[in-house]
Amino acid sequence: MPQSVTSTGLVLKTRNYREQDRWIDILTPEYGRLTCLAKGVRKITSRRGSALQPASRISFHWISLGETKLLTEVRLEESLLPSQSELTVLIDISAILEIIHRISLEEIEQHSLFSAAEEILRYIHQNAEQYHRGQVRQALFNLLAQQGIEAPASAPAGSVSELVEVLLGHPVRSFAYLRV
């Protein structure tokens, strides 16, 4: 693995670390899923913090320090979160990001997964007011088929998060506390 890299990626997940840092899981076409440490992004004066939100398409530079990858530069290219939408749309996006995180491989080229994930999120972003869950479900099934995962025949017809729960075999962690 190279020591210093500039790439484009899709932020899948973030986790707070210590007082001012955050671990960021990023899906890239060239390197698959990377887990990078972003130092100081939780500071109120951080310029990089807003770019490192889930469903953001970013350009970034990272350096390898042994096992740790350290983000040094980040630029937001596009946020794929709808600016105004219902909570169900955000729950669906979160569930989609979680399943992409689960099926992506670390440090292995994954161009098809990256482009399929970006296509699904872009569709939801552009059609947030009236997107069709059936199309999102079909796109998820296609994405899984590309990765060699067969969707279960007994997939529920409800929300995307219910579908993801069946596929993962456990409840979706994202926004679980928001369900009634």
Buried (B, 14 or more C-beta within 10 A) or exposed (E): EEEEBEBBBBBBBBEEBEEBBBBBBBBBBBBBBBBBBBBBBBEEEBEBBEBBBBBBBBBBBBBBEEEEBEBBEBEBBBBBBBEEBEEBBBBBBBBBBBBBBEBBEEBEEBEEBBEBBBEBBEBBBEBBEEBEBEEBBEBBBBBBEBBEBEBEEEBEEEBBBBBBBEBBEEEBEBBEEEEE
